[in-house]
Amino acid sequence: MEEQRCVDEKSWIKNDDTEKEEYTILQIDTPLQEDNQRDSEHTHSFSSRQMEVIVALCDTLLPSINISNDRLLDDSLLNLYHTSASMIGIPLQVAMMMSTKTEHPKQFLVQLSLWLLSTAMGTLILCGRGSLSNQFPYVQKFSRVSSKEREAILVSWSVSYFFLLRMLFRALKFVNEKNENPSWKAIDYCGPDPDFVPQISHAFNTDDILGPLYTAVVCLNKPRQMVAEALQRSRLAISIPRHPKLTSMVIKCDVVVVGSGSGGGVVAGVLAKSGYKVLVLEKGNYRARSNLSLLEGPSMDEMYLGKGLLATSNMEAVILAGSTVGGGSAINWSASIRTPQHVLKEWSECYELELFQSGLYEEAMDVICERMGVQSEIEDEGFNNTILRKGCEELGYPVNNIPRNSPPDHYCGWCCLGCKDGRKKGTSETWLVDVVESGNGAILPGCEAVKVVHDRKKGRERSTARGVMFEFRHQDGSKEVCLVESKVTIVSCGAMCTPQLLKRSGLKNPSIGKNLHIHPVAMAWGHFPLERWPEVEKKSYKGGIMTAMSTVVADFKGSGYGAIIQTPALHPGMFSALMPWVSGSDFKNRMTKFSRTAHIFALARDKGSGELGQKSSISYQMDIIDEENLKRGLEKSLRILAAAGAEEIGTHNNKGRTINVKKVSYRELEKFVREESSRALRDLSTPICSAHQMGSCRMGVTGKGSAVNPMGETWEVEGLYVADASVFPTALGVNPMVTVQAIAYCTAQSVLESLKRMKDTGYGI
């Protein structure tokens, strides 16, 4: 038997039948994009012994499986089963991702585990009896353990360790230089949206090529004279210090906004249209319409916080958040739901925040929805949502259209990777366009705020914000620090990053970073083969991502808390990371069903909360009430899938149990649904996801128990405002984009009043 090994920068074959370790170089083209090839020149931080372990792990997760041609007539399926991880260079890419792309606070445990597994005693410690052999030396290191024993070991490992490897191991992410993956045909996946054609060679309008922001987007790593001219065209003043010890450039404006998503984009647009000079700093890069890849791997790297690999410290939840111009609005799933009335009542009465029962807030939601073109019509519904709707109708569950910030014929399953034509109205197509059209501002991508600059004048109780220090990286890797001087500072980095910036800036309020809610999500799936669901054109990854929603368990016992039921966007990489892994063969069988596997999820309005600590640590512990609400949602989801006609159903629990709905009795089906929906969700046995984070700098009427006042201004620093989901007093319970933008709109009105007072009094000018 031959097992493939990938050590350092080459692939190797080891013949286990020989007594000596003889290795032969095997030339295999590593399937990488050119951008990834340039990234660190395939460098990683692992030793050859650790790489040997990584190879063994990857080849256990994705092994080469011998299967006869009689079973598979399609060559692409045959290749899928015969291909192992090391045959297509995955171990090297996993090593590179661990070394350069992940920032998890417990990453050192992976390094330690790999070192232990590279030794016989360490393997005995981590793997127990599975490392033992009846031949000398009796205790084997992990790479020497048989593939059958390795599979058993991986199944038995705790999910906290195993799931991290699964997140890093996204086999179907990797593409070759032509952006094509040989396994796509086998799993019936088309790759990037086939209707997307880069418009550079066809467009007559520059907006169609680069998007409507191109005149206001300024890249600071260009020659300084070009940067200065671009900023001056946006009415921003720039100066170069004579003795640049701390900063190399100073930019002056009325308002600096840190973040360009649903919070920062709205504030920037409102203030720029009102005549104030606005500078927007964005940590992520700008991806214009024509510059999208619509490929899962590159898009995660380029447009998601932590490159899509962010997770809580205990690995309980995977965190998805946008990090690009437009923020979360650039990669979200279009759902545009107004703040529920019971939430407005709770925030107004229980938290004494009159804003949420005011005419201003109602006006804000109207303005926001009109600006985004929110509507509820659907011309054609995608695979997942059709199944959700049909199952609910069969069972008599409530099901409603989801309002979206896209037109009725927007049949696109790639919106989680960017909007190809601008018809999804995120902030880069709406409020940031107002900044451009006003001529009163600029957007600086690739610029990370270091700290808010503030000082306290004699006789004043609070310090006053004076601007922001930020840094950007040159193409050679060197960093440069600049200063923005402003009258008002708005922080809109999102619930994950805003607390970190405020803490770096010296704010001490104990509420900063606490009360983090994440809307935990648990999923169920159902397989609908063509013979059961003959609509060939319907695929799991096509169509509007969210068009239908059920509230059957959304309000448990009138508490205002429960779970809503919706559908996700799962392309092959995330699909493979979330689906249960019980063996290499089972994993490949599941992947062949990818395009006809529908997913439905339960999203809980969580009472439980977490905290953002130092060095990117995210602590979160699901409350038992939230767990019970998710279980109720999972039960309904399984029933919906079965009622819609699924042949096979299951959840993401690591036991990987499934049931063939068509071959069992009603009693057997009921037993399966009860058992699978009652499994624990707080023990790391089921992956939990989060696409919404909120509450980490919550709003309140006093400085005790909150970080900002009802106007969005911090209690500690005058002229420093927060405008993003972090100000939510509690979890929202529905998709938060409209609520974030409405609160930001109201905060912008408060800032306008503050700027007017400054002008009238002469203070701050």
C-alpha positions, 0 to 999 in steps of 0.5 A: 500500500502506498500513502502519499506524503507532502513534506515542506514544499514537495510531495513525497511517496513512502512505501510502507513495505520497505524496512528503510524509509525511502522517499521518492519525489513526486511532481504534483502541481499544487492547485493554488491561485496565483495570488496564493502562490505569491503569498509567502512563497509557500512558507509555513512555520512547521517542521518536517516532522509536524508536516508529516503529521499534517499529511497523515491527518489530511489523508485521513480526512480525505483519503484515496478510496478504491472503488470499481468502475462498475459503481461509478460511470462518471470519470469525475466521480471516480477521480473524486474517490481516488484523489487523496488530500496530499495528491492535490497539495492540501497538506501544504495549504493547511500548513500555510493557513495555520501559519499565516491566516489564523489568529485563534488565541489557542492556536498554540495548542495545535502546534503542541498537538502536532509536535506530540503526534510526531512522537510515539509517546505523544501519540500514545498520550493523545490517541491511547490504544490506537497507537499501539502495535503488536510489533516492535516498537509497539508504540507508533507515532501518528503517521505510522498508525494504520489509516483505519486506526487513524479514522477511529482516532479522529472520530473519538477526538474532542471536537474542540481540536478536531473541528479546528482542523476541519475549519482549516481543512476546506479541501474543495476551496483550492483551485488551480490557475484557471479557477477550476476545480476538478472535483466540482463536476463530481459534486455538481457545482459550477464554481463562480456564478456562470452568469457573471462576466467581468465587465472591464472589456465590455463596459462603456460606463466606468461605474460598471467597471469599478463600481460607483465608489471608484472616484472616492476610494484612495489607496495610500500605498500609491505615490504621495503626490497622487494621494494628496491630489486625490484627498484634496479633490475630496475637500480634505486637507493633508499635510506632511510633518517636518519631523515625522517621528510618530506620523508620516501624514496628517489628514484634516476633516470634520468627521472621521468614520472608522468602518464602512458597513451598515453603521459607518456607511450610513453615518458617512453618507448622511454627514457628507450630504449635509456638507461636512467633510468626511473621511472613512477608514476601512480595515478591509480592501475594496472589491469592485464589481468587476474585481470579485472572484465569486470563489469561496476561498479567495472571497473568504480571504479578501472580504471576511474578518479573520479570513472566514476562520474566526471562532470563539475561544472554546471553538463552540461557534464559528463567527462570520463577519464582513471586513471589506468596503461595505462591511457586512452589507457587502457579503450578507444574504439580503434579508432586510427586516425591520426591528420587531415591535416587541423588541422596540417595546423591550428596549424602550420600556425595560431599558428606558431608551425612548429613542426606540418608540420615537418618531425619529426611529420610525422615520429612520427605518422608512428612510433606510428601507427606501434607500436600500429598495427593500421589497418582499416580492419574489419572481423565482425561489431557490432550492432551499427556500422552496423546500422550506416553504413547501415543508411549512405549508404541508405542516401548517407552520407559518411561513412568510416572504423575507423583505430584501434589499434586492429586486424580485428577480434577484436569483443569486446564490453568490451574494455571500461572496460579493454582489456582481452587479450592484443590485443588492443595495449594500452601503457601497451601492447606497450611502457610500455613493452619497459620500462620492456624489457629495464631493465631501469625502474619501474612503481609505481601504486597507487602513486599520485604526490604531487608537482614537486620539483624545485629550482633556482640557483643564476644568472639563470632566471628560476628554474630547476626541481629536481624531484617529491614528491609523496604519496601512501596509505597503506592498513590501510589507512595511507599515506606515502610521498616519493621523486624522484630525477631526471634530467628531469621531465615529467608530463603526468597526462592528461588534467584534472590533469596536470594543478592541479599538475603544480599549486600545484608546484607553477607555475603561468603561467595564461594559466595553467588550461585554454583553456580546450576543451572536444569534447562535445557529444550528442546522438540519439538512435533507437530501432531495435526489433528482428522482424525488425532486426532478427540477434539475435546474434547482441547486442548493447553492443557486437562487436567492439565499433568503426569501422565506422564513418561519416563526413557528417557534420564534416566541416561546411562551410569549417571552419574545425569545425563541428561534426563527427558521431560515436558510443559509448560503453554503458553498462547498468549502463551508458545506464540507466544514460543517457536515459531520465527518465519520470516515473518509468514505462517508465524507466523499459520499456526502460531498457527491450529494452536495448540490441536492442537499438542502439546509435549514437552520434555527437562529436563536435570539440569545439571552446568553452572552460572551465577552471580547478579551485580549489578543482576539479572544472571544469567550461565549457560553450558550445559555440553557434557554437558548439551547432549548430554543435551538433544539425546538428549532432543529426539531421543526427544521427536521420535520419541515425537510421530511414534509417537503419530500426529503429522502434522507435527513440529519443534523450536523452533530458529529455522530453523523446519524441519518435516516431514510425517510422513505424507508422507515415507519412513522414511529421510527421517523418520530424517534429519530427526530426527537433524538437528534433534536434533543442532543446537547448543543453546548458540548462542542458535539455540534458546530454552531455558527454566527453571522450576526454579532451585537451588544458588545458596547451597548446603549443605555441611560447611565454609564453603569451597565452601558458603554454609550448614551442614547445619542450613541456617544461614549460616556467617557469621551466627548465627540466619540460616537459608536454606530454599529450593532455593538450598541444593541441593548440585547440580541435582536432575534432577526437579521440586523441590517435595517436595525443597524442602519436605523440606529446609525441614521439616528446617531448621525442626527445627533452628530449633526446637532453637535457639529451645529453647536460647535459652529455656533459656539466656535468650540472645536473649530 
